Amino acid sequence: MTLPESKQILAPLIAKFSDNLPAYKSANYNETQLRREFLDPMIIPYTYYKGTLDNNTKF
């Protein structure tokens, strides 16, 4: 993956995080939500398994 491709993946996630920071700091936001909304979308494009994963894949 090239740097411009990486930026295309990360930029919307960073913007979403910045826009919703107060909600993410609340006690109601949990680890599972963090993983599904941010970590998986950031990590999956860089993995060997990219072509075999879908939104319901559990690690």
C-alpha positions as CSV (number, residue, x, y, z in Angstrom):
1,M,0.0,0.0,0.0
2,T,1.3,3.4,-0.9
3,L,1.4,6.4,1.4
4,P,-1.4,8.2,-0.5
5,E,-3.6,5.1,-0.2
6,S,-2.9,5.0,3.5
7,K,-3.8,8.6,3.9
8,Q,-7.1,8.0,2.1
9,I,-8.0,5.3,4.6
10,L,-6.8,7.1,7.7
11,A,-8.0,10.7,7.0
12,P,-11.7,10.0,7.4
13,L,-11.1,8.0,10.6
14,I,-9.0,10.8,12.0
15,A,-11.7,13.4,11.1
16,K,-14.4,11.3,12.6
17,F,-12.4,10.8,15.8
18,S,-11.8,14.5,16.1
19,D,-15.4,15.4,15.5
20,N,-16.7,13.0,18.1
21,L,-14.0,13.2,20.8
22,P,-16.4,14.1,23.7
23,A,-18.5,11.0,23.0
24,Y,-15.5,8.8,22.8
25,K,-14.3,10.0,26.2
26,S,-17.6,9.1,27.9
27,A,-18.0,6.1,30.0
28,N,-20.6,4.7,27.6
29,Y,-18.1,4.3,24.8
30,N,-16.5,0.9,25.1
31,E,-13.5,-1.2,23.8
32,T,-15.6,-3.1,21.3
33,Q,-16.9,0.1,19.7
34,L,-13.3,1.4,19.5
35,R,-12.1,-1.7,17.8
36,R,-14.9,-1.9,15.3
37,E,-15.0,1.9,14.5
38,F,-11.2,2.6,14.4
39,L,-8.7,-0.1,15.0
40,D,-10.1,-2.7,12.6
41,P,-10.5,-0.2,9.7
42,M,-6.9,1.1,10.4
43,I,-5.3,-2.3,10.7
44,I,-7.1,-4.5,8.2
45,P,-5.9,-2.7,5.0
46,Y,-2.3,-3.6,6.1
47,T,-2.9,-7.2,6.8
48,Y,-2.4,-10.4,4.7
49,Y,-6.1,-11.2,5.4
50,K,-7.4,-8.1,3.7
51,G,-9.2,-10.1,0.9
52,T,-10.8,-12.6,3.3
53,L,-12.3,-10.4,6.0
54,D,-15.7,-8.8,6.2
55,N,-17.4,-6.6,8.8
56,N,-18.3,-9.6,11.0
57,T,-14.9,-11.1,11.2
58,K,-13.7,-11.6,14.8
59,F,-10.0,-11.5,15.8
